[in-house]
Amino acid sequence: MKGDIQKKITYTDVISVEAYNKLRKSVNWITVAKNRARIALGNSFFLCVAVLGDTPIGMVRIISDGGYSYFITDVIVNPEYQGNHIGTELISKALEFIKKDVLEGETVMISLMSAYQREGFYKKFGFHQRPFGDHGSGMSVWVSRDEEGNVTSY
Ligand SMILES: CC(C)(COP(=O)(O)OP(=O)(O)OC[C@H]1O[C@@H](n2cnc3c(N)ncnc32)[C@H](O)[C@@H]1OP(=O)(O)O)[C@@H](O)C(=O)NCCC(=O)NCCS
């Protein structure tokens, strides 16, 4: 079953807002407002979507300044298909895309925010779990505005 799925998967660089939010929902992530999702997907520096039949079952995005800094985000494989090395294929394609552009004498930074207890998955690709050395922890904050107009950060 596992090997069979890999052979049937195709990879593309498009996904609809609806399919994007469906993938997010499959891993219990918040839904992104339609307009924001459209902008986010459109501004992707790199987007790779794993498709089975007509259905997106996994994805990865890179956002970047195009020069020095690359951020890997939206790494998702629908739980029904996890464990089939689809995530590996997606990350490999993203890293390949970045590495082929790094010329002799150049150094760039690739970063990401690992989900809870997913660090082991990324370590396989050479990512360091922060904090390490003089690198502190990654940091993030959510900012929301509710229907009454109140802004909260959490
Ligand atoms: C993380 C995720 C993308 C991995 O996708 P996947 O297709 O199931 O992963 P793969 O099948 O390619 O796994 C590759 C290897 O990593 C290992 N692995 C997977 N999840 C792991 C984890 N949490 N910790 C350690 N190792 C892990 C697998 O066992 C496999 O090992 P192997 O090469 O020795 O067989 C997927 O679990 C997922 O979408 N999770 C929910 C969303 C999420 O947390 N995304 C990450 C956000 S930063």
The ligand as a MOL file (V3000), in Angstrom:
LIG
                    3D

  0  0  0     0  0            999 V3000
M  V30 BEGIN CTAB
M  V30 COUNTS 48 50 0 0 0
M  V30 BEGIN ATOM
M  V30 1 C 5.3160 16.2160 9.6700 0
M  V30 2 C 4.6620 15.5970 8.4540 0
M  V30 3 C 4.6370 16.6090 7.3190 0
M  V30 4 C 5.4810 14.3630 8.0000 0
M  V30 5 O 4.9370 13.8810 6.7970 0
M  V30 6 P 4.9580 12.3220 6.4220 0
M  V30 7 O 4.6680 12.1870 4.9780 0
M  V30 8 O 4.0990 11.5640 7.3570 0
M  V30 9 O 6.4800 11.9920 6.7470 0
M  V30 10 P 7.3710 10.8910 6.0600 0
M  V30 11 O 6.5610 9.6710 5.7740 0
M  V30 12 O 8.0800 11.5050 4.9100 0
M  V30 13 O 8.4190 10.6190 7.2310 0
M  V30 14 C 9.7850 10.6520 6.9820 0
M  V30 15 C 10.5200 10.1300 8.1610 0
M  V30 16 O 10.3280 11.0070 9.2590 0
M  V30 17 C 9.8330 10.2680 10.3650 0
M  V30 18 N 8.9270 11.1380 11.1030 0
M  V30 19 C 7.7000 11.5520 10.7580 0
M  V30 20 N 7.1800 12.3180 11.7260 0
M  V30 21 C 8.1250 12.3840 12.7050 0
M  V30 22 C 8.2030 12.9890 13.9760 0
M  V30 23 N 7.1990 13.7280 14.4560 0
M  V30 24 N 9.3230 12.8220 14.7200 0
M  V30 25 C 10.3500 12.0620 14.2530 0
M  V30 26 N 10.3440 11.4610 13.0650 0
M  V30 27 C 9.2490 11.6160 12.3020 0
M  V30 28 C 9.1470 9.0720 9.7560 0
M  V30 29 O 9.0940 8.0180 10.6810 0
M  V30 30 C 10.0470 8.7650 8.5870 0
M  V30 31 O 11.1890 8.0400 9.0240 0
M  V30 32 P 11.9290 7.0000 8.0460 0
M  V30 33 O 12.5030 7.8210 6.9200 0
M  V30 34 O 12.9890 6.4190 8.9220 0
M  V30 35 O 10.9030 6.0300 7.5660 0
M  V30 36 C 3.2310 15.0840 8.7650 0
M  V30 37 O 3.3030 14.2500 9.8920 0
M  V30 38 C 2.2320 16.1870 9.0400 0
M  V30 39 O 1.6530 16.7710 8.1110 0
M  V30 40 N 1.9550 16.4550 10.3150 0
M  V30 41 C 0.9230 17.4170 10.7070 0
M  V30 42 C 1.2690 18.8180 10.3080 0
M  V30 43 C 2.5920 19.2200 10.8730 0
M  V30 44 O 2.8660 19.0880 12.0470 0
M  V30 45 N 3.4260 19.7720 9.9760 0
M  V30 46 C 4.7340 20.2510 10.3410 0
M  V30 47 C 4.6360 21.6680 10.6500 0
M  V30 48 S 6.1260 22.4100 11.0660 0
M  V30 END ATOM
M  V30 BEGIN BOND
M  V30 1 1 1 2
M  V30 2 1 2 3
M  V30 3 1 2 4
M  V30 4 1 2 36
M  V30 5 1 4 5
M  V30 6 1 5 6
M  V30 7 2 6 7
M  V30 8 1 6 8
M  V30 9 1 6 9
M  V30 10 1 9 10
M  V30 11 2 10 11
M  V30 12 1 10 12
M  V30 13 1 10 13
M  V30 14 1 13 14
M  V30 15 1 14 15
M  V30 16 1 15 16
M  V30 17 1 15 30
M  V30 18 1 16 17
M  V30 19 1 17 18
M  V30 20 1 17 28
M  V30 21 1 18 19
M  V30 22 1 18 27
M  V30 23 2 19 20
M  V30 24 1 20 21
M  V30 25 1 21 22
M  V30 26 2 21 27
M  V30 27 1 22 23
M  V30 28 2 22 24
M  V30 29 1 24 25
M  V30 30 2 25 26
M  V30 31 1 26 27
M  V30 32 1 28 29
M  V30 33 1 28 30
M  V30 34 1 30 31
M  V30 35 1 31 32
M  V30 36 2 32 33
M  V30 37 1 32 34
M  V30 38 1 32 35
M  V30 39 1 36 37
M  V30 40 1 36 38
M  V30 41 2 38 39
M  V30 42 1 38 40
M  V30 43 1 40 41
M  V30 44 1 41 42
M  V30 45 1 42 43
M  V30 46 2 43 44
M  V30 47 1 43 45
M  V30 48 1 45 46
M  V30 49 1 46 47
M  V30 50 1 47 48
M  V30 END BOND
M  V30 END CTAB
M  END
